Amino acid sequence: MAENNEFIREVNEDYRRDKVAEIWRRYSGVIIAVAILVVAGVGGWRYWQTAQRNAAEAASQQFDEANRLARDGKVAEADKAFDALEAQGPAGYRLLAQFRSAAETAKRDPAAGAAAFEAISGDTALGDGLRDLARLRAALIRLDLPDPAPALASLQSLAAGTPFRFTAREMLGLTALKHGQYDEAGRWFDQLNMDPETPQNLRQRIEVYVALVAGGPVTVTEAKPEPAAPPPPITR
C-alpha cells in the first residue's frame, strides 16, 4: 500500500513538472516581459518619488529665500524669485509663490495686488476653497480703494455660506458701521450671532459691535459759551 502511494506521488510530481515545463515553453516570453515591466515600474516609481522630494526641497529653499529678500526690502530680487517659483516650482509652491507675490505687490500698488489675487481666484484648476481665499484677499484690499463697490459685492457673495463667511460678514458689518448705516451693520452682526459655527473669539468682538450699533450715531452739540462774569464793584 505504501509503495502504491509513493508511486502515485511520484506520478503527480512528474505531471506537475511536465505542466510547468509546458507553460514555460509556451509563455516564457510573456513571463519575462511582465517581470521586466514590474521591475522597471518599481524603479520608475522610486525615481519619481526621489525627484519629487528633491524638487520640493529645492522649492522650499527658493521660497524661503524669496521671503527673506522681500523682508529685506529687495523688491526686484524678491519678485524675480517668486516669478521663478511660479514658472517652475512644484504645484504647491507655485501657488504659495502666487499668493505671496500678490501680497507683496499689494503693499506697493493696492489695485495691482487686488488684480493679482483676482487672477488667482479665476484659475479653474484650483479648488473652491483656494479660489474663495483669493477672492477674499482681493476684496479686503479693494475696500480701501476709492471705489469699494466691487469689494462689497464680492464680500456679499462670500458671506453666503462659504468657509470665509465669518470674515466676509464681519467686514461688511464694519464697513456699514463706518458709514453710519446702523441697520445694515446690525443685520450682518445678527447673522454672525445666529450662525452656530461662528468662532468664539469673533462672538466676543460681535458683542462690542452690537453695542456700538445699539448706541446709534453720536450727536455732538456745540457748547454754548459761558456768560462773562460781572465786573467787580468799584470801591472808592
KOLBAFI-861735 format. One record per residue (C-alpha): residue number from 1; x, y, z. Coordinates in steps of 0.05 Angstrom, whole numbers. Last residue first. Layout:
<rec><num>NUM</num><c1>X</c1><c2>Y</c2><c3>Z</c3></rec>
...
***
This chain:
<rec><num>236</num><c1>-276</c1><c2>3089</c2><c3>928</c3></rec>
<rec><num>235</num><c1>-296</c1><c2>3017</c2><c3>913</c3></rec>
<rec><num>234</num><c1>-312</c1><c2>2995</c2><c3>843</c3></rec>
<rec><num>233</num><c1>-353</c1><c2>2931</c2><c3>843</c3></rec>
<rec><num>232</num><c1>-322</c1><c2>2872</c2><c3>807</c3></rec>
<rec><num>231</num><c1>-341</c1><c2>2863</c2><c3>735</c3></rec>
<rec><num>230</num><c1>-396</c1><c2>2814</c2><c3>721</c3></rec>
<rec><num>229</num><c1>-373</c1><c2>2745</c2><c3>699</c3></rec>
<rec><num>228</num><c1>-379</c1><c2>2732</c2><c3>625</c3></rec>
<rec><num>227</num><c1>-434</c1><c2>2685</c2><c3>605</c3></rec>
<rec><num>226</num><c1>-408</c1><c2>2614</c2><c3>590</c3></rec>
<rec><num>225</num><c1>-402</c1><c2>2600</c2><c3>516</c3></rec>
<rec><num>224</num><c1>-451</c1><c2>2549</c2><c3>489</c3></rec>
<rec><num>223</num><c1>-421</c1><c2>2481</c2><c3>473</c3></rec>
<rec><num>222</num><c1>-435</c1><c2>2456</c2><c3>403</c3></rec>
<rec><num>221</num><c1>-474</c1><c2>2392</c2><c3>404</c3></rec>
<rec><num>220</num><c1>-442</c1><c2>2326</c2><c3>382</c3></rec>
<rec><num>219</num><c1>-493</c1><c2>2273</c2><c3>365</c3></rec>
<rec><num>218</num><c1>-465</c1><c2>2202</c2><c3>367</c3></rec>
<rec><num>217</num><c1>-498</c1><c2>2156</c2><c3>318</c3></rec>
<rec><num>216</num><c1>-531</c1><c2>2094</c2><c3>346</c3></rec>
<rec><num>215</num><c1>-515</c1><c2>2065</c2><c3>414</c3></rec>
<rec><num>214</num><c1>-547</c1><c2>1999</c2><c3>394</c3></rec>
<rec><num>213</num><c1>-499</c1><c2>1993</c2><c3>335</c3></rec>
<rec><num>212</num><c1>-439</c1><c2>2006</c2><c3>380</c3></rec>
<rec><num>211</num><c1>-464</c1><c2>1954</c2><c3>430</c3></rec>
<rec><num>210</num><c1>-473</c1><c2>1905</c2><c3>373</c3></rec>
<rec><num>209</num><c1>-401</c1><c2>1916</c2><c3>351</c3></rec>
<rec><num>208</num><c1>-374</c1><c2>1904</c2><c3>421</c3></rec>
<rec><num>207</num><c1>-414</c1><c2>1839</c2><c3>428</c3></rec>
<rec><num>206</num><c1>-391</c1><c2>1819</c2><c3>358</c3></rec>
<rec><num>205</num><c1>-319</c1><c2>1822</c2><c3>382</c3></rec>
<rec><num>204</num><c1>-333</c1><c2>1768</c2><c3>433</c3></rec>
<rec><num>203</num><c1>-370</c1><c2>1727</c2><c3>381</c3></rec>
<rec><num>202</num><c1>-308</c1><c2>1730</c2><c3>337</c3></rec>
<rec><num>201</num><c1>-266</c1><c2>1698</c2><c3>391</c3></rec>
<rec><num>200</num><c1>-318</c1><c2>1643</c2><c3>398</c3></rec>
<rec><num>199</num><c1>-317</c1><c2>1623</c2><c3>325</c3></rec>
<rec><num>198</num><c1>-384</c1><c2>1628</c2><c3>288</c3></rec>
<rec><num>197</num><c1>-407</c1><c2>1556</c2><c3>274</c3></rec>
<rec><num>196</num><c1>-476</c1><c2>1564</c2><c3>306</c3></rec>
<rec><num>195</num><c1>-493</c1><c2>1622</c2><c3>259</c3></rec>
<rec><num>194</num><c1>-544</c1><c2>1665</c2><c3>294</c3></rec>
<rec><num>193</num><c1>-494</c1><c2>1715</c2><c3>323</c3></rec>
<rec><num>192</num><c1>-458</c1><c2>1722</c2><c3>257</c3></rec>
<rec><num>191</num><c1>-523</c1><c2>1735</c2><c3>220</c3></rec>
<rec><num>190</num><c1>-542</c1><c2>1786</c2><c3>273</c3></rec>
<rec><num>189</num><c1>-476</c1><c2>1823</c2><c3>260</c3></rec>
<rec><num>188</num><c1>-493</c1><c2>1828</c2><c3>186</c3></rec>
<rec><num>187</num><c1>-563</c1><c2>1855</c2><c3>201</c3></rec>
<rec><num>186</num><c1>-537</c1><c2>1904</c2><c3>253</c3></rec>
<rec><num>185</num><c1>-489</c1><c2>1935</c2><c3>204</c3></rec>
<rec><num>184</num><c1>-546</c1><c2>1947</c2><c3>155</c3></rec>
<rec><num>183</num><c1>-589</c1><c2>1979</c2><c3>209</c3></rec>
<rec><num>182</num><c1>-530</c1><c2>2022</c2><c3>232</c3></rec>
<rec><num>181</num><c1>-510</c1><c2>2050</c2><c3>164</c3></rec>
<rec><num>180</num><c1>-465</c1><c2>2104</c2><c3>193</c3></rec>
<rec><num>179</num><c1>-411</c1><c2>2095</c2><c3>140</c3></rec>
<rec><num>178</num><c1>-362</c1><c2>2061</c2><c3>188</c3></rec>
<rec><num>177</num><c1>-418</c1><c2>2017</c2><c3>214</c3></rec>
<rec><num>176</num><c1>-433</c1><c2>1993</c2><c3>143</c3></rec>
<rec><num>175</num><c1>-360</c1><c2>1977</c2><c3>133</c3></rec>
<rec><num>174</num><c1>-357</c1><c2>1942</c2><c3>200</c3></rec>
<rec><num>173</num><c1>-417</c1><c2>1899</c2><c3>183</c3></rec>
<rec><num>172</num><c1>-390</c1><c2>1881</c2><c3>114</c3></rec>
<rec><num>171</num><c1>-322</c1><c2>1864</c2><c3>145</c3></rec>
<rec><num>170</num><c1>-354</c1><c2>1819</c2><c3>197</c3></rec>
<rec><num>169</num><c1>-398</c1><c2>1785</c2><c3>146</c3></rec>
<rec><num>168</num><c1>-339</c1><c2>1770</c2><c3>100</c3></rec>
<rec><num>167</num><c1>-295</c1><c2>1746</c2><c3>157</c3></rec>
<rec><num>166</num><c1>-349</c1><c2>1697</c2><c3>181</c3></rec>
<rec><num>165</num><c1>-369</c1><c2>1676</c2><c3>111</c3></rec>
<rec><num>164</num><c1>-299</c1><c2>1651</c2><c3>94</c3></rec>
<rec><num>163</num><c1>-320</c1><c2>1577</c2><c3>93</c3></rec>
<rec><num>162</num><c1>-373</c1><c2>1597</c2><c3>42</c3></rec>
<rec><num>161</num><c1>-447</c1><c2>1601</c2><c3>61</c3></rec>
<rec><num>160</num><c1>-470</c1><c2>1667</c2><c3>31</c3></rec>
<rec><num>159</num><c1>-418</c1><c2>1715</c2><c3>61</c3></rec>
<rec><num>158</num><c1>-371</c1><c2>1702</c2><c3>2</c3></rec>
<rec><num>157</num><c1>-422</c1><c2>1732</c2><c3>-46</c3></rec>
<rec><num>156</num><c1>-432</c1><c2>1792</c2><c3>-1</c3></rec>
<rec><num>155</num><c1>-357</c1><c2>1800</c2><c3>4</c3></rec>
<rec><num>154</num><c1>-350</c1><c2>1801</c2><c3>-72</c3></rec>
<rec><num>153</num><c1>-405</c1><c2>1854</c2><c3>-80</c3></rec>
<rec><num>152</num><c1>-373</c1><c2>1896</c2><c3>-25</c3></rec>
<rec><num>151</num><c1>-305</c1><c2>1892</c2><c3>-59</c3></rec>
<rec><num>150</num><c1>-334</c1><c2>1912</c2><c3>-126</c3></rec>
<rec><num>149</num><c1>-368</c1><c2>1973</c2><c3>-94</c3></rec>
<rec><num>148</num><c1>-306</c1><c2>1997</c2><c3>-56</c3></rec>
<rec><num>147</num><c1>-290</c1><c2>2052</c2><c3>-107</c3></rec>
<rec><num>146</num><c1>-236</c1><c2>2097</c2><c3>-79</c3></rec>
<rec><num>145</num><c1>-194</c1><c2>2038</c2><c3>-54</c3></rec>
<rec><num>144</num><c1>-194</c1><c2>2016</c2><c3>19</c3></rec>
<rec><num>143</num><c1>-246</c1><c2>1961</c2><c3>9</c3></rec>
<rec><num>142</num><c1>-206</c1><c2>1938</c2><c3>-52</c3></rec>
<rec><num>141</num><c1>-153</c1><c2>1905</c2><c3>-8</c3></rec>
<rec><num>140</num><c1>-204</c1><c2>1865</c2><c3>32</c3></rec>
<rec><num>139</num><c1>-239</c1><c2>1844</c2><c3>-33</c3></rec>
<rec><num>138</num><c1>-175</c1><c2>1818</c2><c3>-64</c3></rec>
<rec><num>137</num><c1>-158</c1><c2>1777</c2><c3>-3</c3></rec>
<rec><num>136</num><c1>-228</c1><c2>1749</c2><c3>-1</c3></rec>
<rec><num>135</num><c1>-227</c1><c2>1730</c2><c3>-74</c3></rec>
<rec><num>134</num><c1>-160</c1><c2>1694</c2><c3>-64</c3></rec>
<rec><num>133</num><c1>-189</c1><c2>1655</c2><c3>-6</c3></rec>
<rec><num>132</num><c1>-250</c1><c2>1638</c2><c3>-48</c3></rec>
<rec><num>131</num><c1>-205</c1><c2>1609</c2><c3>-102</c3></rec>
<rec><num>130</num><c1>-167</c1><c2>1569</c2><c3>-51</c3></rec>
<rec><num>129</num><c1>-231</c1><c2>1540</c2><c3>-22</c3></rec>
<rec><num>128</num><c1>-262</c1><c2>1526</c2><c3>-90</c3></rec>
<rec><num>127</num><c1>-205</c1><c2>1482</c2><c3>-111</c3></rec>
<rec><num>126</num><c1>-155</c1><c2>1507</c2><c3>-163</c3></rec>
<rec><num>125</num><c1>-153</c1><c2>1487</c2><c3>-236</c3></rec>
<rec><num>124</num><c1>-208</c1><c2>1539</c2><c3>-250</c3></rec>
<rec><num>123</num><c1>-158</c1><c2>1596</c2><c3>-240</c3></rec>
<rec><num>122</num><c1>-202</c1><c2>1657</c2><c3>-234</c3></rec>
<rec><num>121</num><c1>-187</c1><c2>1666</c2><c3>-160</c3></rec>
<rec><num>120</num><c1>-113</c1><c2>1671</c2><c3>-177</c3></rec>
<rec><num>119</num><c1>-127</c1><c2>1728</c2><c3>-226</c3></rec>
<rec><num>118</num><c1>-169</c1><c2>1762</c2><c3>-172</c3></rec>
<rec><num>117</num><c1>-109</c1><c2>1759</c2><c3>-125</c3></rec>
<rec><num>116</num><c1>-65</c1><c2>1793</c2><c3>-177</c3></rec>
<rec><num>115</num><c1>-119</c1><c2>1846</c2><c3>-190</c3></rec>
<rec><num>114</num><c1>-121</c1><c2>1861</c2><c3>-116</c3></rec>
<rec><num>113</num><c1>-45</c1><c2>1870</c2><c3>-116</c3></rec>
<rec><num>112</num><c1>-48</c1><c2>1916</c2><c3>-177</c3></rec>
<rec><num>111</num><c1>-101</c1><c2>1959</c2><c3>-143</c3></rec>
<rec><num>110</num><c1>-62</c1><c2>1960</c2><c3>-77</c3></rec>
<rec><num>109</num><c1>4</c1><c2>1982</c2><c3>-110</c3></rec>
<rec><num>108</num><c1>66</c1><c2>1977</c2><c3>-67</c3></rec>
<rec><num>107</num><c1>40</c1><c2>1934</c2><c3>-10</c3></rec>
<rec><num>106</num><c1>-9</c1><c2>1900</c2><c3>-57</c3></rec>
<rec><num>105</num><c1>50</c1><c2>1874</c2><c3>-99</c3></rec>
<rec><num>104</num><c1>79</c1><c2>1839</c2><c3>-38</c3></rec>
<rec><num>103</num><c1>12</c1><c2>1805</c2><c3>-25</c3></rec>
<rec><num>102</num><c1>5</c1><c2>1784</c2><c3>-98</c3></rec>
<rec><num>101</num><c1>75</c1><c2>1754</c2><c3>-96</c3></rec>
<rec><num>100</num><c1>59</c1><c2>1717</c2><c3>-33</c3></rec>
<rec><num>99</num><c1>-4</c1><c2>1687</c2><c3>-62</c3></rec>
<rec><num>98</num><c1>29</c1><c2>1668</c2><c3>-128</c3></rec>
<rec><num>97</num><c1>90</c1><c2>1640</c2><c3>-93</c3></rec>
<rec><num>96</num><c1>46</c1><c2>1596</c2><c3>-49</c3></rec>
<rec><num>95</num><c1>11</c1><c2>1571</c2><c3>-112</c3></rec>
<rec><num>94</num><c1>76</c1><c2>1553</c2><c3>-147</c3></rec>
<rec><num>93</num><c1>99</c1><c2>1521</c2><c3>-82</c3></rec>
<rec><num>92</num><c1>41</c1><c2>1473</c2><c3>-82</c3></rec>
<rec><num>91</num><c1>46</c1><c2>1457</c2><c3>-156</c3></rec>
<rec><num>90</num><c1>121</c1><c2>1443</c2><c3>-156</c3></rec>
<rec><num>89</num><c1>164</c1><c2>1502</c2><c3>-178</c3></rec>
<rec><num>88</num><c1>180</c1><c2>1523</c2><c3>-250</c3></rec>
<rec><num>87</num><c1>140</c1><c2>1584</c2><c3>-270</c3></rec>
<rec><num>86</num><c1>111</c1><c2>1607</c2><c3>-204</c3></rec>
<rec><num>85</num><c1>177</c1><c2>1592</c2><c3>-169</c3></rec>
<rec><num>84</num><c1>216</c1><c2>1634</c2><c3>-219</c3></rec>
<rec><num>83</num><c1>166</c1><c2>1691</c2><c3>-212</c3></rec>
<rec><num>82</num><c1>174</c1><c2>1689</c2><c3>-136</c3></rec>
<rec><num>81</num><c1>249</c1><c2>1694</c2><c3>-143</c3></rec>
<rec><num>80</num><c1>245</c1><c2>1752</c2><c3>-193</c3></rec>
<rec><num>79</num><c1>195</c1><c2>1788</c2><c3>-148</c3></rec>
<rec><num>78</num><c1>242</c1><c2>1780</c2><c3>-89</c3></rec>
<rec><num>77</num><c1>301</c1><c2>1807</c2><c3>-129</c3></rec>
<rec><num>76</num><c1>262</c1><c2>1868</c2><c3>-152</c3></rec>
<rec><num>75</num><c1>235</c1><c2>1882</c2><c3>-82</c3></rec>
<rec><num>74</num><c1>299</c1><c2>1877</c2><c3>-41</c3></rec>
<rec><num>73</num><c1>265</c1><c2>1906</c2><c3>20</c3></rec>
<rec><num>72</num><c1>299</c1><c2>1858</c2><c3>69</c3></rec>
<rec><num>71</num><c1>233</c1><c2>1825</c2><c3>84</c3></rec>
<rec><num>70</num><c1>221</c1><c2>1813</c2><c3>10</c3></rec>
<rec><num>69</num><c1>291</c1><c2>1783</c2><c3>1</c3></rec>
<rec><num>68</num><c1>279</c1><c2>1737</c2><c3>60</c3></rec>
<rec><num>67</num><c1>213</c1><c2>1714</c2><c3>31</c3></rec>
<rec><num>66</num><c1>246</c1><c2>1699</c2><c3>-35</c3></rec>
<rec><num>65</num><c1>300</c1><c2>1659</c2><c3>1</c3></rec>
<rec><num>64</num><c1>248</c1><c2>1619</c2><c3>39</c3></rec>
<rec><num>63</num><c1>211</c1><c2>1604</c2><c3>-25</c3></rec>
<rec><num>62</num><c1>275</c1><c2>1582</c2><c3>-61</c3></rec>
<rec><num>61</num><c1>294</c1><c2>1536</c2><c3>-3</c3></rec>
<rec><num>60</num><c1>225</c1><c2>1505</c2><c3>-3</c3></rec>
<rec><num>59</num><c1>229</c1><c2>1497</c2><c3>-79</c3></rec>
<rec><num>58</num><c1>294</c1><c2>1459</c2><c3>-73</c3></rec>
<rec><num>57</num><c1>265</c1><c2>1413</c2><c3>-20</c3></rec>
<rec><num>56</num><c1>202</c1><c2>1401</c2><c3>-62</c3></rec>
<rec><num>55</num><c1>243</c1><c2>1386</c2><c3>-124</c3></rec>
<rec><num>54</num><c1>286</c1><c2>1336</c2><c3>-86</c3></rec>
<rec><num>53</num><c1>224</c1><c2>1301</c2><c3>-58</c3></rec>
<rec><num>52</num><c1>192</c1><c2>1299</c2><c3>-127</c3></rec>
<rec><num>51</num><c1>255</c1><c2>1270</c2><c3>-159</c3></rec>
<rec><num>50</num><c1>261</c1><c2>1217</c2><c3>-104</c3></rec>
<rec><num>49</num><c1>188</c1><c2>1197</c2><c3>-113</c3></rec>
<rec><num>48</num><c1>196</c1><c2>1195</c2><c3>-188</c3></rec>
<rec><num>47</num><c1>258</c1><c2>1150</c2><c3>-182</c3></rec>
<rec><num>46</num><c1>221</c1><c2>1104</c2><c3>-135</c3></rec>
<rec><num>45</num><c1>163</c1><c2>1098</c2><c3>-184</c3></rec>
<rec><num>44</num><c1>210</c1><c2>1086</c2><c3>-242</c3></rec>
<rec><num>43</num><c1>246</c1><c2>1031</c2><c3>-205</c3></rec>
<rec><num>42</num><c1>180</c1><c2>998</c2><c3>-186</c3></rec>
<rec><num>41</num><c1>155</c1><c2>1003</c2><c3>-257</c3></rec>
<rec><num>40</num><c1>220</c1><c2>978</c2><c3>-287</c3></rec>
<rec><num>39</num><c1>219</c1><c2>917</c2><c3>-242</c3></rec>
<rec><num>38</num><c1>146</c1><c2>903</c2><c3>-258</c3></rec>
<rec><num>37</num><c1>157</c1><c2>914</c2><c3>-332</c3></rec>
<rec><num>36</num><c1>217</c1><c2>866</c2><c3>-333</c3></rec>
<rec><num>35</num><c1>177</c1><c2>813</c2><c3>-297</c3></rec>
<rec><num>34</num><c1>119</c1><c2>822</c2><c3>-346</c3></rec>
<rec><num>33</num><c1>167</c1><c2>814</c2><c3>-405</c3></rec>
<rec><num>32</num><c1>199</c1><c2>752</c2><c3>-375</c3></rec>
<rec><num>31</num><c1>131</c1><c2>719</c2><c3>-364</c3></rec>
<rec><num>30</num><c1>108</c1><c2>737</c2><c3>-434</c3></rec>
<rec><num>29</num><c1>169</c1><c2>707</c2><c3>-466</c3></rec>
<rec><num>28</num><c1>165</c1><c2>644</c2><c3>-423</c3></rec>
<rec><num>27</num><c1>93</c1><c2>633</c2><c3>-442</c3></rec>
<rec><num>26</num><c1>91</c1><c2>570</c2><c3>-485</c3></rec>
<rec><num>25</num><c1>156</c1><c2>536</c2><c3>-463</c3></rec>
<rec><num>24</num><c1>145</c1><c2>558</c2><c3>-390</c3></rec>
<rec><num>23</num><c1>74</c1><c2>530</c2><c3>-391</c3></rec>
<rec><num>22</num><c1>99</c1><c2>464</c2><c3>-418</c3></rec>
<rec><num>21</num><c1>154</c1><c2>460</c2><c3>-366</c3></rec>
<rec><num>20</num><c1>104</c1><c2>475</c2><c3>-311</c3></rec>
<rec><num>19</num><c1>57</c1><c2>421</c2><c3>-338</c3></rec>
<rec><num>18</num><c1>113</c1><c2>370</c2><c3>-343</c3></rec>
<rec><num>17</num><c1>136</c1><c2>385</c2><c3>-273</c3></rec>
<rec><num>16</num><c1>65</c1><c2>378</c2><c3>-247</c3></rec>
<rec><num>15</num><c1>58</c1><c2>310</c2><c3>-282</c3></rec>
<rec><num>14</num><c1>124</c1><c2>286</c2><c3>-255</c3></rec>
<rec><num>13</num><c1>102</c1><c2>306</c2><c3>-185</c3></rec>
<rec><num>12</num><c1>36</c1><c2>270</c2><c3>-193</c3></rec>
<rec><num>11</num><c1>70</c1><c2>207</c2><c3>-218</c3></rec>
<rec><num>10</num><c1>118</c1><c2>210</c2><c3>-160</c3></rec>
<rec><num>9</num><c1>61</c1><c2>216</c2><c3>-110</c3></rec>
<rec><num>8</num><c1>23</c1><c2>158</c2><c3>-143</c3></rec>
<rec><num>7</num><c1>84</c1><c2>113</c2><c3>-139</c3></rec>
<rec><num>6</num><c1>95</c1><c2>131</c2><c3>-65</c3></rec>
<rec><num>5</num><c1>22</c1><c2>116</c2><c3>-50</c3></rec>
<rec><num>4</num><c1>27</c1><c2>49</c2><c3>-86</c3></rec>
<rec><num>3</num><c1>91</c1><c2>31</c2><c3>-48</c3></rec>
<rec><num>2</num><c1>57</c1><c2>47</c2><c3>18</c3></rec>
<rec><num>1</num><c1>0</c1><c2>0</c2><c3>0</c3></rec>
***
